[in-house]
Amino acid sequence: MESQADAPDILTKCHLFAETDPEIRERLVEMALVRRYPRGRLIFRQDDPTPGIFVMASGMVRLYKVAPSGKEHVLHLAGPGDTFAEVAVIGQFPCPAYAEALEASVCLLLPAQPFLQALRESHDMCLQVMGGMASWVRQLLGLMEGLVLRDASGRVARYLIAAGDDRQPAVRLPGRKRDIASHLNMTSESFSRALRHLRESGLIEEREDSGISILNPRGLHAVAEDLFPEI
């Protein structure tokens, strides 16, 4: 179970803070608070005051918006190494979405005011955090490109590649299929059809544990890049 003693390692593995200098990470560790959330716990609501930056240590958190009609749209599924509420803290505006623990989750919370004060006092910290944010924006642009330029099979293939590891031929789907479908701007039915197409083409295999085995990585990459015949 993660504790305050694990904070340096958690920050080192965090995409936003991985490239920060050791002395800056040490300052972040000093302000960090360990927060544990059971499955189903609502961490914050849209328009709540932003408590700080959350750094995922374990588990899975769903960030989602709710339309006036009540329809939900998943913006992000945050897992280990990810952060959320970082833009709201730096921009000093309220929480732009809801956050819910899909699994029992452990986070480091970097409270908003101490974090902003550290930014004001350290030019190097500002530059290094901006570098981490730039990488995050680049990933976001990649997601937007996938949503606009790729068909359903291409979006799912791209998602599976990003969720996987070249050294491991298996992918564990983070959360419910309907949440992943919403994140990819698809219906649950379209997501299931895309998985079936990839399976029938011999590219993947769905397992009983909700995992997916990638049988043909080169073919899956081709689908993700729109270089594979239509399936």
N, C-alpha and C positions, 0 to 999 in steps of 0.2 A: 504494500500500500504506500502510495507516494506521500511524502512528508516534506516539511520545509527543507530538510537536508538534501532532498532530491532536486531542489529548485535549480541549481546551476546546470545539471544535466538536462532538465526539461527545457531550459532556455537555449542551451546549445543545440538541441534538436529542433528548435522552433524555427520555421522558415523566415519569420520576420526578424529574429534577433540572432540568427546563427553566425552572422558575419560581424557582430559587434565585438569591440575589444574586451578583454577580460575585466578591466576595471569598470567598464560600463555595465557589463553583465552583473558584476558584483553589486553595483548600486541598485540594479533592478531586483536582485535577490533580496536586498535589504528591505525593499518596500513590498515584496510579493506576499500574498496571503493565499494559503491553500484552501480551496473550496471543493466540497464533494456534493454531488447531486445524484439522488436516486433516479432510476428510470421513470420517465413521465413528469419529472419536476420542471415547472416553468421557471426559467432563470431570470428572465425579464420580459416585459411587455413592450410593444411598440409605443413610443412616445414617453416611456419612463426616462427619468434622468439616467445618464450613462454612468454606471458605477466604476468602469475602468476597462482595461484591455484584458481579455480572457485568453490565456495560453493553454491549449489542450495538452494534458498529460496522458490521459487514457479515456476510452469511451467514445461516444459520438453525440454531437449536438446538432439539432436541426434549426436553421435560421429561416424564418418564413414570414411572408406578408399575408394579411387578410384583406380581401377586397370588401367593399360595402355590401356586396351580395353574400358575403360569408365564405366565398371560395378562397382556398389557401394556395399560395405559390411558394415553393421552396427555393430560396435564394442560394443556399449553401449547406452542405453537410460537413461539419467541422470534426476532424478526427485528430489523433495525436500528431503534434507538430504544427497544427494550424492555430490561427488566432481568430477572434471575432470581437466586434465592437471597437476595433482599432481606429477606423475612420471617424466614428462618432466622437471618440475621445480627442483625437488630434484636431478635428473640426469644431469641437465643443458644441455639439448639438445633441438632441435626445436620441434614444435608441430608435433606429429606423425600422426595426422589425421585432418579431418575437423570437425568443430562443428557448428551446425545449430539449431536455436530455432524452435522447432516444434509448440510451443505455446508461447504466450506472457510470458516471463520469467524474473525473478529477481534473480540475483546472488550477492554474495559478492566476490569481487576480492581481493585476498591477493597477492600484487605485488611480483614478483620473487625476486628481490634483497633485499628488507626489510625482506622477509620471510627467505631467506638464511642467512642473517646476524643474525637474531634472533636464527636460529639453531646453528650458530657458537658460539654464546655467551651463550647458555643455554644447558648444558648437559641434564637436566631433560626434556626439550622440545624435544630434539633429541630422547630420549628414549620413550617418550609418543607418538610422531608422528610415530616412528618405530612400536610401538604396534598397532596403528591404521592402518598402512600400512600392518602389518601382517594379520590383520583381513580381509582387502581388498583382499590380495593375497589368503587367504583361500577361500573366496567367488569365486574368479576367478577360482581356481582349481576345485571347485564344479561345476561351469558352464562347464569347459572343460570335466570333468568326464561325465556330462550329455550328452554332444555332442557326446562323443566317445562311451559310453556304453549303451545309451538308444535309442529306436526307436522313431519315430516321435511323437506318442501319449504320450510316457513317457516324452519326452522333453517338450511338451506343458503342460502336467499335472504338471510337476515340476515348470515350469514358472508361471503357474496360482497360485500355492501354494505360491511361493515366492512373487508374486505381491499382494496376498490377506492378509487378517487379520483374525485370528481365531475367532475374535469377530464379524466379518462382513461376511455374506455368499455371498457377491457380490464383484466382481473384476472389476475395471475400466481399460481397456486396455490402456496403455500409448503410444499414438501415433498410426500410421497407421499399419494395419495388415502386410503389406509387409515389414515394418521396423522390426517388431517383428520376422517375419519369417527369415529375413536376419540375425538378431542377433542370432537366434537359428540354423543357417546354414541350412535353409530349403528354398524351393521355396514357393511362395505364395499359390500355389495349394496344396502342401503337408501340409502346415499349416491349410488351410481350411478343408482338408480331416480329419486331426487329430481332429479339433474342432467338425466336424460332427460326427466322431466316438465316441467322448466323450459325445456328446449330445444324440446320439442314444442309448448309453449305460445307459442313465439316470443319468449321473454324473454331467452334467452342463446344463444350459439353457442360450442361447444367447438372449439378450434383445435388444429392439429397440434403446436404447441410447448407443449402442456399449459396454455396460457392459455385464458381464457374472455372472450369479448366480451359485454358487456351491451347487448342490443339495445333493451330497453324498461325504462329505469330506473324509471319510475313504476309499471309493472306489477310489477317485482321488489320495490319497496318495499311494494306492496299485499300481495304474498304474505308478506313478512316480518312485516307487521302483521296478518295473518289477515283482510285485507279483500278478498281476491281469491277468485273462485269456485274450488271444489275442482278440482284438476287431477290 
